[in-house]
């Protein structure tokens, strides 16, 4: 399993970074490969040996522009890599998981406004950086495919309060800690540690660890220590206002160390851990302090507060020097009780258990990953292509994906979609005109699909143009069903290289034609149409013939295809006439523009009553089961014909022509003959050969290279990659 972890500034001192390293180190042993995407990474060879780093460049004069550039860089990286899941620790749309380690930005801004002067409040309301982040938070909340992991109940409740994200999309997995790596210091070691740091070994020491001194209350701690002459403090962390803090602490028993790679010696010297934050989801440093048996003093706005209160492991204070001072006194007086309870509370955060929760979540999300697909089809007729659209939509719905088909309201798809149990929105969608463009654009905006699956030239053009005008741009996948040549002109080049993220073809031959001269550079994948192997099975031939009123002793040839010129119906009728055999029957299933022409040819047959026009059928299985041989003499435009797959699944003998994807379809089928197209004489000889060849048991002939499940899994991989590639478009 390949998982991308996005964290813009990956430093050795951040709580989120420590969480990532701890979690990924343990999970990598379970077969998960982690790829950290960040601007920079200070590698620690000991705890990051199983983690890969990908640099996401960011530049600009302002933090707003740097933030935007970082997002674009990340999107390009995601587009070029096939990650199974994308987990962001930054606010970013289009990811699979967002871990709320930094809390809700809108909640933080509201808290900041409460303690800010009027001019700062006004600026916070219009600052483009903050407004951009809040807009992204809102967009993320509206993405039904995004799953949130909150590291505390505090953040989970705020996620609902600000954005009404339902519980089904949120899981609380608190930070984990290796409880064996942190442990209480003995009295002698604590005394020695204090002396080493030039602190009074007899006086209590308060420890603060964190970056962001104003938010986390470092200044208030210094002011509180000034009120407590017997107390000492250690401030560990990096902040742009560190010099200002040192000036404030000067002359008092306060050690300001700056950032530290290893805080164990400071934990050993400490008697109380204090973090009076204005807002903090779940600080790792506080967990480390718990493991060391330190009483904890923090505000109710720290995600760990409920655990401290429930386990009597410390004191809850306000972000105020008097409240902090009072809480420190209480913590020192009850230090033995609080220390004992802190060790008990720490067990709930054992990292092995948290890693198991993450592992189960990854597997569950990967298993149940759902997408929203909008199929577009501008064709008005009915045939294999239209059946493929509805068949694919049906199976995606079966697996829980949301699928909508957009077709012209006068089309056959619009009229028959309900037979497949598929939602179809009938709109104006048959010509490249403004009315149809606006009609499709309106639907895309309403549906907000993850991917648009286009099936014909007109709807592809309309989808690509509509996307240019949308703020939220879905991925586009173009499916090429037939082997007609794509003209090498500039408009086609733009459509196939800029108007979609992926191309899906129904055969390798169609794919090769598109990509052989590098005219099309968009990734192309062959995904033949699958068939339902529970439906297309051999049957009782005699019984079916009796039910269908077909001659029992005749050798029956059949074709099931829309009556178009290039399907070769006229060649088949002429070949059948050349047989001049009264004990042969030809069944023609389907309808189309060549119907009248074929009927005229049939009238000139020696045995016109032996050529039966069945018409268009919803269920052709009984007729397939009653046939001896299936014939498809196409001479152009074929991908992988569904009718051939269906005939192979029933176990019929097959005659066809080496056109498009037909050769690759029949490559491994022993009961197939390929003959030259547009040659009734050669076709007739092939039919005669099949009649003379003993037809073995149909059950032994069955060949099912492309099932519905294979089509589903293969096409899902194409859609998934296209959705990730859409970052290049946004």
N, C-alpha and C positions, 0 to 999 in steps of 0.2 A: 504494500500500500504506500503510495507516494502522497505526502501531505506537505503543502506549502504553508509556511508560517510567515506572516507579514508583520514586521515591526520596524518602523522607520529608523529610529535611533537606537541601535542595538549596542548598549554599553555594558560594562561589567558591573555597574552599580545599581541599575534599575530593578525594581521589584518584578515587573513583567518579564524582564530578561531572565532573571533568576528562576521564575516560574517555568519559562520555556525550556531552559537548559535542564532543570530538574525533571520535568515531565517527559521531555523528548529523550533524555538519556535512558530513563526506565522503559519507555515505550518502544525504543529502537530495538530492545532485546526481544520484543514480541513481533518483530518482522516489519515494523513501520519505518520507512525512510523519510526523514524530515529535511526540508529545504527552507532555510531561513532567507527571506528576501528583505534586505535592509540597505540603508545608505552605506553603513560601515559595520564592521564587527571585530571587536577585540577578542580574538580566539583564545580560549583556554583549552589547551590540548588534552587536559585530563577529563573534563566533563563535556567535551564537544567533539570527540573523535568520530562519532557516528552521525554527525550532522553536516550537511552541505550548506554552503553559503553562496547566494547569488546577489550580486551588487545591483541595487536600484539607484541609479544616479539621480541627484536632485541639485538644482542650482537656481539662483535668483537672489535679488537684493532684499526681498521682503518674505516673511514667513508664509504669507498667503501664497505667493508665487512658488515658493519652495514646496509647499504642500501640494499644489496642483501638479507641479513637475514630477514629484515623487509618485503621485497617483498614476500619471501617464506612463512612467517608467515601469511600474508594477504591472500595469495592464499588458504591456508589450511582453514582459517576461512570462506572464500567465498564458498569453496567446501562443508562445513558442514552446511551452512545456505541457505535457499531458499529465497534470496532477489529478489524483483521484478526489481529493478534497482540498479546498482552499480555506485556511483558517486565518482570519485577520485579527490583529491586536490594534489595528488602526481603523478609523471609520472609513469604510470603503464599500461602495455598492458592488453587487454582483458576486459576492463571495458565498461560500457555503456555511461557514461558521464565523460568528463574531464573538470573541471573548471580551466581556465587559470589564477588563482589568482596570480601566481608567474611569469607570463609572459612566453616568449620563452627563454629557456636556451641558445640556440645558439646565439640569439640576445644579451643576456646579456654578453656572453663571448666575442663577437665581440666588444661591447662597452668597456669592461674591457681591451681588448688588446690595444685599442686606447690610453689609458692613462697609460699603464704599460711600464716599462723598458724592454729591449730586452730579458733578461733572463726569466722574468715572462711571456712574450708573448710565448716564446719557451715552457715553462712548461705547460701553458694553452692549448697548442696544443697537448700535449701528456699525460696530467694528466688522469689516468684511470677513475677517478670518473666523471670528466666532459665529457669524451668521451663516457662513458657508458650512461649517461643521454641523451646526444645528439642522440645516437643510439636508445634509447628507444623512444625519441620524433619522430624520423623518422619512426620507426615501428608503432607507434600510428597513425601517419598521413596516413599510408598505410592501416589501418584497416577501411574499408568502413562502418562498423557498429558502429564506435565510433563517438559520437556527442560532439562537442566542445561548451563550453559556455565561451565566452570572457567577461571580465568585462569592456572593453573599446575598442573603435575603433582602438586605437594604437596597441593593442595585436592582434586584428582580422587581421589587415593589415600585421603584421609581420608573422602571421601564414601562410598567403598566400605567402608572400615574401620568406620565408625559406623552406616551405614544400608544397606549391601549393595546400593546402586544399581548396576545393570548398566552395562557400558561402552556399550551401545547407546543409553542415555539421557544420555550425557555427551559433550561435545566440549570439548577444550581450545582456547580462542582467547585467546592472551596479549594483554595490553594493547598498543595501538599508539602510536607516537609519530611526529611529523613530524620526521624526522631532519635536515631542512633548516632547521628553526627553532632548533635547538640545536647549537652547535659550540664547539670548544675556543677558549679565549681565548689570544691571543698572550702571550709573556712580559711585554711592556710593558703590555698591557692588564690582565693579572693583577696586576702590581705597582701599577698605578694604582687598580684596584678595591679592593685591600687598603688603600691609603692613604685612599681615599674613605670606607671604613668604620672608619677610625682603627685599623687593624691593622698589625702589623709586616710590611712587604713581604718581609722576608728569612726569616721563619719560616713553617713549614707551617700551613695552615688546614684544619680538619676541618669539614665541613658536615653538619648534620642537618636534614631537612625532614620534618615530619609532625605530625599531631594525635593526642593520646593518648600523653602523655609517658611514663607508667609502662609501658604495653604496648610502646612502640617503643624504649625504652632511653635516653631523653634524660638521665635522672638518672645512669645508669651512664657515659654519655659525659662528663658534667661531672666525675665522680669520676676517670675515666681521664685527663682533661686535667690534673687536679691532680697526677697522677703524672708528667706529661711537661711540664716547665717550658718547653721550647722550642716546644711546640705551642699553637695557638690554635683556637678553635671558634666556629662560628656556629650558633645554634639558631633555626630558623624554624618557626613553627606556633602554633596556639592550643590552650590546655588550661586547665582550671579550676585547675590547680596551677602556673600559670606564675609567679606571685609567689614560690612556694616554690622553684621552680627558680632564679629570679633571686637569691634569698638565698643559695642553695647556690653559685651561680657568682660571687658578688661577690668582688672582689679578685683574680680570675684573668683570663686573656686569653680571656674567653668573652662573646660578644655574643648576647643573647637578644632577638630582634626582634619576637616576636609574629607574627600572621598577615600574609602578604604576597600581594598580587595577582600580582606579577611577581617571580620568584626569579632571573632571569637574572643580575643584578649580584652575587648571592651565589654563583652557580655560577662566575662569572668570577673571583671572589676565592678560590675554594676549590681545594685541592690533593688532597683525599681526601673521598669521600662515605661517611658511616658511618650504618648503620641496624641496631643490634643488637636487633631486635625479639624479643619473646617469641612473636609470631605475626603474620605479615603475608603475605597471599596473593601479591600482585605490585605493589609500590609504584610509582606513576607517577614520583615524584620520583627514584627510583633510575634509571629509564630516561632521564630528562633528564640525569642525571649521566653515564650511559654515553655519551650523544651528545656530551657536553662533554669526553670523554676522561678522566674522573676515575676513579682506582682506587676500587674498591668494597669496603667492609668491612661484613659483615653476618653474621647467624647462619644456621644451617641451617634454621631455621623461617621463613625468608623465601623466598617462591616463586621468587625470582630466583637463589637460591644455586646450583642446578645449572649455570646458564649461566655464572656467575662462576667456578666451579670448572673447568668444561669448557674455557673460553676463557682461563684464567689471567689474569683481569681484576681480581683483588683477593684478599682474604683472608677466610676463614670463621672467625668467632670465637664465643665463648660470651657470654651476656648477663651479663658479669661485668667489673668495672673492670680487673682484671689482664689478662684475656684480651683485652679491647678495646685496652688500652694496648699490649700486645705486637703485636697485629694492625696497629695504626696505625704502629708503628715499621717493621714489615715492608713495609707498603704504601708508606711514604715511601722506603724504601731501594730498592724495585723499581718506583718510580713510572713510569719511562720505559717499561718493558716492559708494566706493567699498563695504562698509558694507551693505548698502541698497540693492545693487545688489546681494551680497552673499546670503542674506536671500531669495531672489527670486529664485536664482539658486538652493538652497537647496531643494525646493519643487519638483524638478524633480527626487529626490532620495527617495521619501517617500516609506518606506519599505512595506507598505500594497500593493502598486501597483507592486513592484518588486516581492513580494511573489506570487501575482496572475500570473505573467509571469512565474515563476518557476512551479507553480501548473499546468498551461496549458501545459508547456513543458513536465513535467512528464507524464501527461495523454496522450499527443500526442505520445511521444516516446514509452510508454507502448502499446498504440493502434497499432502503426506502426512498432513495433519491428520486424526486418527482420533478417533472418539467411541464410547462404549459406550451403546447404546440398549436400554431395556427396554420392549417393547410390551406393553400390557395390553388384554385384550379379554374382557369378561364374557359376550358373546353365545354362545349354544350352537349356533346355526344356521349356515347356509352361504349366502353370497351375495356381492354385489359388495364389501361392507364387509370381510368376512372375507378375501376374495381380495386386497383392497388391502393389508391388514395383512401378509400373507405375501409378497406381491409386493415391497412396500417393504423388508421384512426381507431378502429374497433379494438385491436389488440393493445394499443397504448391505453385506451380507457380501461381495459380489463386489468392492466397492471397499476391502475390508480393515477395515471397522469391525466391532466385536464387537456382535452383535445377539442378544437373547434375547426370545422371546415367552412371556408369561405368560397362560395361558388355563385355564378350568375343565377338569379332567381328563376330564369327560364330553362336552366340546364337539367340534364338527367340526374346529375349528382344531387341537386337540390330536391328532386322528386323522390329519390331512392335512399337517401341517407338514413331515413327513419328505419328502413329495413335492416340496417346494420347497427341500429341503436346508437347512432352518432349524431351529435349536434351539428347542424348545418345552418349557417346564416346566409340567406339568399340576398345578394346585393347586386349592384350593377358591376359586372366583371366579365366583359367579353371583348372590349376594344381599348386601345391605347388612347383614351380621351380624358379630358378633365373631370367629367362627371364620374367616371369609373375610378379615377385616381382619388377623388375626394371621398367617394363611397368606401373604398378600401382603407384609406387613411383614418377615417372616422372609426371603423371597426377595429383597426390595430390599436388606436388610442384607447378604446373602451376595453378591449380584451387584455392588452398589455402582455403579450406572449413573451416567453423566453426565446423562442425561435419561430421564424416563419418558414414553412416548408413549401417552396414554389414548385409547380409541376409543369407549367407551360410558359412559353415566351412572354405572352401578354401579361399574365399575373406576376411574373418575375420582374418585368420592367416596372409595373405599377408599384410593387412592393419596395423595390430598390429606390424609386423616386420618392415614395411616401416616407421612407425611413430618413431620407435626407432632411426632412422638415420636422422631425420629432426630437424632443429632448431626450427621452428614454428610447434608445435604439436597440431593438431586438436583433438577434443574430438571424441571418438568412442562409438557408440551405436550398440549393437548386437541385432537383432531381431530374435527370435525363432518362426518359423511359425508352426512347427509340433511337435508332442509329442514323438518323438523318444528319448530314454533315453541317457543322457550324461554320458559317461563312467568316473568313478571316478579315473582318472590318473593325474599325475603331470602336464603333458603338458596342459590338459584341465583346470586344476585348475589355471595355470598361465594365460591362454587365457581369462577365464571368470572373473578373479579377477584383473589381471594387464593389460590385453589387451583391456579393455573397461571401460568406466565410468558408463554406465548404460546398463541394459538389458530390452528389450521390448519383451513381449510375446503376442501371439494372443489369449491366454486364461489363466484363473486362474489356470487350471490344469497343464499347462506347467510351469507356474511360481512356483507352489508348488513343482513340481518334481525337479526343479533346486535348490530350497532353503531349502527343508525340512530337510536335514542333515547338513546344513551350509557349504556344499562344495563350494557353490557360495555365496560370501558375498557382491558382487556388488549389488547396489539397482536394484530391478526388478519391473517392472510395467506391468500389463496386459492392452493392447490396442488392442481390437479386430478390425478386418478390417471393415471399414464402407462401406455402399452401397449408391448409388445415389437414393434417394427416389423420385426424379423427373422422373426417368426412370423406375424403378421397381415398377409398379403400376398394379392393376387389369385391364383387358381389356375385350372386347367383345369376349367371348369364341367361339361362333358359327362363328363369322366373321373371327377370326384368323384361325380356323380349315379349313374354306373354302379357305382362301388365301394360307395356307400351305398344302392343299390337304390331310387333315387328316379326318378320319371318324367322322361324326357329332354325331352319337349315341353311339359311343364306350366310355368306361371308359378308360381314357388315363393316364397311369403312365409314369413318366419320370425321367431321371437322367442327370445331366450336370456335368461332371468331367473328368479329364484326365484318360485314361484307364490304370490304374496301378493295380497290383494285390490286394493291400490292400484297394482299393476303393470298392471292393465287387461286381463288375459288373457280374462276373460269378454266384455268389450267387443270384443276382437279376434275371438273365435270367432263372436259374433253378426254382426259386420261381414263376416266371411268367408262366413257363411251367406247374407247378403243379396246376395252376388255371384252365387250360384246358377250357378256356372261349373264344369262338370266338368273343365276343363283347368287348374284351379288347385289348388295344394297348400299346406297350412299346416303348418309344422314348429314344434313347441313343445319347446324344450330347457329342462330344469330340473325341479326338484321343489319341493314345498312344501305348505302347508296348504290351498291351493285346488285341488289336483290332482283330487280326486273330483268337486268341483263342475264343473270344466272338462270332465272326461270325460263327465259327464251332458249338458252343453250340446252336446258334439261328437256324441253319439248322435242328437240331434234334427236334425242337419244333413242337407241333401239329399244330401250326399256324405260321409258319416261316415268312409269309408275314406281320404278325402283329407286328413284331419286326423291328423297323426302325432305322438304323444307319445314323445319320444326319452328323456326322463328326464334325470338329472343326468350331466353329462359333464366329464371333466377337460380334454379337448381339443375345442373346438368349431370349430376352424379349417376342417376338411373340410366341415362343414355350411354355414358362412358362404360358403365358396367355391362351394358348390352352389346358393345362393339367388340370387334376382333382387332381392328387396326385404326390408329388415329393418324390423320394426314394433315400436315400444315405446309403447303408449298409456297411459302412467302418468298418474295424476291427483293424486299427492301424494308428498311425502317424497324427491324426487330431488335429488341433487347434480349431479355430472357422471357419468352412467352409463357404466361401462366398456364395456358392450355397444355403445353408440353409437360410442365411439371405435374399437372393434374393427371395427365395420361400415364406418366411414369409411376405415379403414386398408386394408380389403379392396376398397373402391371401390363398395359397394352403394348402391342407392337406399334412402332412409330415410323412414319416416313416424313422427312422434311428436307429443307435445303440449307446449304452452308452460308447463311446470311446473318449478319449482326452477331448476336450472342448465342445463336442456335448451336453452333458446333461445340462451344464450351459447355452448353447445357446437356448435350447428348453424349459428351465425350466418353463417359464411363457406362453408358447404357447399352447393354448387349443386344437388345431387341429393337435397334434403330438402324435405319438406312437413310443416308443423305444422298440426294440426287440433284442434278443441275437445275437451277431455277428456270422458269419460263420454257420448259420443255415437256409438254404433255406426253410425248412418246417415251422419254426416259422415265417419267413419273409412272406411266402405265406399266412399264417393265418392272419397276420396283414394287408396284402393287401386286403384280403377278408373282414375283419372287416371294413376297410375304405370304401369299395364299398357298404356295407350294411348301413353304416351311412349316413344319409341325409347330404349333403354338404350345409352348410348354406351360406348365402351371403358372397362372398369373401371380400367385403368391411368391413364386421364386423370382419373378421378374422385377418386383417392386424396387424402385430406387428413389430415395427422397433426400436429395442433396440440400434443398432449401425449404426448411420448415418455417412456420410462423415465428417460433421462438428464436430461430437463427436470425431471421429478418429483424425481429424486435431488438435483440441484443446488438446486432451489427449497426442498425440505424441509430439506436440510442447512443452508441459510442460516437457516431458522426455528429449527432445533435449536441452531445455534451461538449465535444471539442469545439464545435462552432460557437456555443454559448460562451465558452472561455475565451475564444478568439474575438468575440465582439468587443472586448476591451480596446482593441486597436481602432475600432470604429467610433466608440464613445469619446 
